[in-house]
Amino acid sequence: MNIKQYDRMRSAPGFIAALDQSGGSTPKALHLYGIDESQYETEAQMFDLMHAMRSRIISSPAFTSQRILAAILFEMTMERMVEGLPTAQYLWEQKGIVPFLKIDNGLMPLRDGASLMKAIPELTSRLEKARHFGIFGTKARSVISESNAVGVSAVVQQQFQIAHQVIRADLVPIVEPEVDIKSPEKHWIEHLLKRELLDALDSLDSSQNVILKLTLPDEPNYYLDLIKHPRVIRVAALSGGYNQLHAVELLAKNRRMIASFSRALTEGLHIGQSAVEFNQALDSSIEKIYLASI
């Protein structure tokens, strides 16, 4: 494990840029960027366009380690280049930004009020590949939609099973049990989830540390117990569909919680912008999210 990267993730100011849209979410991300589905025919063309967008973000002078701690990448992004270097290498060596990899294969259908992760039969080889490319940690996402204790428990149990495998591979896991912001039971889900997470964290030993990525809670500072837990490196917030303004307002109310935004980060970016316009728009977004994170 890279100790400089670990220390940065534990204590440096800033936030995590989530640049890990995969097959299902890529068309929407491209549409918001000004590229509709008529402009590409194959999945390969779609991912080429997505990588061009991500490269433009990562190589922007606004995208620096002064405000951005880390970036989460999709596997295909990790395997590609930015300015002649593999993406993770470019992030760390040129920008001082810690690279993470999204490792899940998407979600199962809803059961007991929750969507567990699909099986990851290739997890061992994916983790080996991550280490080869200089990745520091991983991210895996589940979604909870109802305050069903069985479903919430199943999500946390699966998340920590995966986290144990990640830790054994000498990587740091981001555990992401997302709570659906549209759920009328959101507050009660958060109550169940916090209890399950505390139990799971208490079962870890001193060599097993995780980052949590959670939906912004209804009650400000509701996750302070998790933030203060000795096995938690950092607690990051996902924007979960909130627009940038709302996500930033909510985050600013939560002490010691940092952003790990995706759509809220890229809001306002467009393929038709000049380099100056694009960098100004990105700089504005980064500054708002950074200030809310500190």
C-alpha positions as CSV (number, residue, x, y, z in Angstrom):
1,M,0.0,0.0,0.0
2,N,1.2,3.5,-0.8
3,I,1.6,5.3,2.5
4,K,1.5,8.8,1.0
5,Q,-1.8,8.0,-0.7
6,Y,-3.2,6.5,2.6
7,D,-2.2,9.6,4.6
8,R,-3.8,11.8,1.9
9,M,-7.0,9.9,2.0
10,R,-7.1,10.0,5.8
11,S,-6.4,13.6,6.5
12,A,-5.9,15.9,3.5
13,P,-8.6,18.5,2.6
14,G,-10.6,17.9,-0.5
15,F,-13.1,15.5,-2.1
16,I,-13.4,12.5,-4.3
17,A,-14.3,12.9,-8.0
18,A,-16.6,10.0,-9.1
19,L,-15.7,9.5,-12.8
20,D,-16.9,5.9,-12.9
21,Q,-20.1,5.9,-15.0
22,S,-20.3,2.5,-16.7
23,G,-22.5,0.9,-19.4
24,G,-25.9,1.7,-17.9
25,S,-25.2,5.3,-16.9
26,T,-23.0,6.4,-19.7
27,P,-25.7,7.4,-22.2
28,K,-27.3,9.8,-19.7
29,A,-23.9,11.3,-18.8
30,L,-23.1,11.8,-22.4
31,H,-26.5,13.3,-23.1
32,L,-26.0,15.9,-20.3
33,Y,-22.6,16.7,-21.9
34,G,-24.3,17.4,-25.2
35,I,-23.9,14.1,-27.0
36,D,-27.1,12.2,-27.8
37,E,-27.4,8.5,-28.8
38,S,-27.7,9.4,-32.5
39,Q,-24.0,10.4,-32.5
40,Y,-22.7,6.9,-31.9
41,E,-23.7,3.5,-33.1
42,T,-21.7,1.0,-31.1
43,E,-20.8,0.6,-27.4
44,A,-17.2,1.0,-28.4
45,Q,-17.9,4.4,-29.9
46,M,-19.9,5.4,-26.8
47,F,-17.0,4.5,-24.5
48,D,-14.6,6.4,-26.8
49,L,-16.7,9.5,-26.4
50,M,-17.0,9.0,-22.7
51,H,-13.2,8.6,-22.3
52,A,-12.7,11.8,-24.3
53,M,-15.0,13.6,-21.8
54,R,-13.2,12.1,-18.8
55,S,-9.8,12.9,-20.2
56,R,-10.9,16.5,-20.8
57,I,-11.9,16.7,-17.1
58,I,-8.8,15.0,-15.7
59,S,-6.3,17.0,-17.8
60,S,-8.0,20.3,-17.1
61,P,-5.9,22.9,-15.1
62,A,-8.9,23.1,-12.7
63,F,-8.6,19.4,-11.8
64,T,-5.8,19.4,-9.2
65,S,-4.8,17.9,-5.9
66,Q,-5.3,21.2,-4.1
67,R,-9.0,20.5,-4.0
68,I,-9.4,16.9,-5.3
69,L,-8.2,14.0,-3.1
70,A,-9.0,11.1,-5.4
71,A,-10.9,10.0,-8.5
72,I,-12.9,6.8,-9.0
73,L,-12.5,5.2,-12.4
74,F,-14.4,2.7,-14.5
75,E,-12.3,-0.3,-15.5
76,M,-12.1,0.7,-19.2
77,T,-10.9,4.2,-18.1
78,M,-8.1,2.6,-16.0
79,E,-7.0,0.6,-19.1
80,R,-6.8,3.7,-21.3
81,M,-4.4,6.6,-21.5
82,V,-4.5,10.3,-20.6
83,E,-1.8,12.4,-22.3
84,G,0.2,9.3,-23.1
85,L,0.1,7.7,-19.6
86,P,-2.3,5.1,-18.2
87,T,-5.1,7.0,-16.4
88,A,-4.2,6.0,-12.8
89,Q,-0.5,6.7,-13.3
90,Y,-1.4,10.1,-14.8
91,L,-3.7,11.0,-11.9
92,W,-1.0,10.2,-9.3
93,E,2.2,11.2,-11.0
94,Q,1.0,14.3,-12.9
95,K,-1.8,15.4,-10.6
96,G,-1.1,14.0,-7.1
97,I,-4.7,12.5,-7.1
98,V,-5.3,9.1,-5.6
99,P,-6.9,6.6,-8.1
100,F,-9.7,4.2,-7.2
101,L,-11.5,1.6,-9.3
102,K,-15.2,0.7,-9.5
103,I,-15.3,-3.1,-9.2
104,D,-19.0,-4.0,-9.1
105,N,-20.9,-5.4,-12.1
106,G,-24.1,-3.5,-11.4
107,L,-27.2,-4.3,-9.4
108,M,-29.5,-7.3,-9.0
109,P,-33.3,-6.8,-9.1
110,L,-35.0,-5.4,-6.0
111,R,-35.5,-7.9,-3.2
112,D,-36.5,-7.2,0.4
113,G,-36.4,-3.5,-0.4
114,A,-32.8,-3.5,-1.7
115,S,-30.7,-4.1,-4.8
116,L,-27.6,-6.2,-4.0
117,M,-24.6,-6.3,-6.3
118,K,-24.5,-8.8,-9.1
119,A,-21.9,-11.6,-8.6
120,I,-18.3,-10.6,-9.4
121,P,-16.8,-13.9,-10.5
122,E,-13.8,-12.1,-11.9
123,L,-13.1,-10.1,-8.7
124,T,-9.7,-11.7,-7.9
125,S,-8.3,-11.0,-11.4
126,R,-9.9,-7.5,-11.4
127,L,-8.1,-6.7,-8.1
128,E,-4.8,-8.0,-9.5
129,K,-5.3,-5.8,-12.5
130,A,-6.0,-2.8,-10.3
131,R,-2.8,-3.3,-8.4
132,H,-0.9,-3.7,-11.7
133,F,-2.3,-0.3,-12.9
134,G,-1.4,1.4,-9.6
135,I,-4.9,1.7,-8.2
136,F,-5.1,2.5,-4.4
137,G,-8.6,1.4,-3.6
138,T,-11.9,0.2,-5.0
139,K,-15.6,1.1,-4.9
140,A,-18.6,-1.2,-4.9
141,R,-22.3,0.1,-4.9
142,S,-25.6,-1.3,-3.7
143,V,-28.9,0.5,-3.4
144,I,-31.5,0.4,-0.6
145,S,-35.1,1.6,-1.4
146,E,-37.2,0.4,1.6
147,S,-36.8,0.3,5.4
148,N,-36.7,-3.5,5.4
149,A,-34.2,-4.8,8.0
150,V,-33.6,-8.0,6.0
151,G,-32.6,-6.1,2.9
152,V,-30.5,-3.5,4.7
153,S,-28.6,-6.3,6.5
154,A,-28.1,-8.2,3.3
155,V,-26.6,-5.2,1.6
156,V,-24.2,-4.5,4.5
157,Q,-23.2,-8.1,4.8
158,Q,-22.4,-8.4,1.0
159,Q,-20.5,-5.0,1.0
160,F,-18.2,-6.2,3.8
161,Q,-17.7,-9.6,2.3
162,I,-16.4,-7.8,-0.8
163,A,-14.4,-5.3,1.4
164,H,-12.6,-8.2,3.1
165,Q,-11.4,-9.5,-0.3
166,V,-10.3,-6.0,-1.3
167,I,-8.3,-5.6,1.9
168,R,-6.7,-9.0,1.4
169,A,-5.5,-7.7,-2.0
170,D,-3.8,-4.8,-0.2
171,L,-6.3,-2.3,-1.5
172,V,-8.6,0.1,0.4
173,P,-12.4,-0.5,-0.2
174,I,-15.0,2.2,-0.5
175,V,-18.2,0.7,0.8
176,E,-21.2,2.3,-0.9
177,P,-24.7,1.2,0.4
178,E,-26.6,4.0,-1.4
179,V,-30.0,5.0,0.0
180,D,-32.5,6.0,-2.7
181,I,-33.2,9.7,-2.2
182,K,-36.8,9.2,-3.6
183,S,-37.7,6.7,-1.0
184,P,-40.5,7.9,1.4
185,E,-38.8,5.7,4.0
186,K,-35.4,7.3,3.6
187,H,-35.1,8.4,7.2
188,W,-35.9,5.0,8.5
189,I,-33.5,3.3,6.1
190,E,-30.8,5.5,7.4
191,H,-31.6,4.4,11.0
192,L,-31.3,0.7,10.1
193,L,-28.2,1.3,7.9
194,K,-26.3,3.2,10.5
195,R,-26.8,0.4,13.1
196,E,-25.8,-2.3,10.6
197,L,-22.7,-0.4,9.5
198,L,-21.6,0.2,13.2
199,D,-21.9,-3.5,13.9
200,A,-19.9,-4.4,10.7
201,L,-17.2,-1.9,11.6
202,D,-16.9,-3.2,15.1
203,S,-16.1,-6.6,13.7
204,L,-13.0,-5.4,11.8
205,D,-9.6,-5.6,13.4
206,S,-7.0,-2.7,13.5
207,S,-5.5,-3.7,10.1
208,Q,-8.9,-3.5,8.3
209,N,-9.9,0.0,7.4
210,V,-12.6,1.2,5.0
211,I,-14.0,4.4,3.4
212,L,-17.8,4.7,3.5
213,K,-19.7,6.4,0.7
214,L,-23.2,7.3,1.8
215,T,-26.3,9.2,0.7
216,L,-26.5,12.6,2.3
217,P,-28.7,12.0,5.5
218,D,-32.0,13.7,6.2
219,E,-30.7,14.7,9.7
220,P,-27.4,16.7,9.5
221,N,-24.4,15.0,11.2
222,Y,-26.4,11.8,11.5
223,Y,-23.3,9.8,10.5
224,L,-20.9,11.4,12.9
225,D,-20.6,8.1,14.8
226,L,-19.5,6.4,11.6
227,I,-17.0,9.2,10.8
228,K,-15.4,8.9,14.3
229,H,-15.2,5.1,14.2
230,P,-11.5,4.0,14.3
231,R,-11.9,1.6,11.3
232,V,-13.2,4.4,9.1
233,I,-10.7,6.4,7.0
234,R,-13.2,8.8,5.6
235,V,-16.9,9.2,5.0
236,A,-17.8,10.5,1.6
237,A,-21.3,11.6,0.4
238,L,-22.8,10.7,-3.0
239,S,-25.1,13.2,-4.7
240,G,-27.6,10.4,-5.5
241,G,-29.5,12.5,-8.1
242,Y,-29.6,15.8,-6.2
243,N,-28.6,18.7,-8.4
244,Q,-25.3,20.4,-7.6
245,L,-26.9,23.3,-5.6
246,H,-28.9,21.0,-3.4
247,A,-26.1,18.5,-2.9
248,V,-23.6,21.2,-1.9
249,E,-26.1,22.8,0.5
250,L,-26.8,19.4,2.2
251,L,-23.1,18.5,2.4
252,A,-22.2,21.8,4.0
253,K,-24.5,20.9,6.9
254,N,-22.6,17.7,7.6
255,R,-19.3,18.1,9.5
256,R,-16.3,16.0,8.5
257,M,-18.2,14.5,5.5
258,I,-16.6,15.0,2.1
259,A,-18.1,14.8,-1.4
260,S,-17.8,12.0,-3.8
261,F,-20.0,13.5,-6.5
262,S,-20.5,12.3,-10.1
263,R,-23.4,14.1,-11.9
264,A,-23.2,17.1,-9.5
265,L,-19.5,17.4,-10.4
266,T,-20.0,17.4,-14.2
267,E,-23.1,19.6,-14.1
268,G,-22.7,22.5,-16.5
269,L,-20.0,20.9,-18.7
270,H,-20.7,20.7,-22.4
271,I,-18.9,19.4,-25.4
272,G,-19.5,22.6,-27.3
273,Q,-17.6,24.8,-24.7
274,S,-14.3,26.3,-25.6
275,A,-11.3,25.3,-23.5
276,V,-11.7,28.5,-21.4
277,E,-15.4,28.0,-20.9
278,F,-15.0,24.4,-20.0
279,N,-12.2,25.0,-17.5
280,Q,-14.1,27.9,-15.9
281,A,-17.3,25.8,-15.5
282,L,-15.3,22.9,-14.1
283,D,-13.4,25.2,-11.7
284,S,-16.6,26.7,-10.5
285,S,-18.1,23.3,-9.7
286,I,-15.0,22.0,-8.0
287,E,-14.7,25.1,-5.8
288,K,-18.3,24.8,-4.6
289,I,-18.0,21.1,-3.8
290,Y,-14.6,21.7,-2.2
291,L,-15.9,24.4,0.1
292,A,-18.8,22.2,1.2
293,S,-16.3,19.4,1.8
294,I,-14.1,21.4,4.2
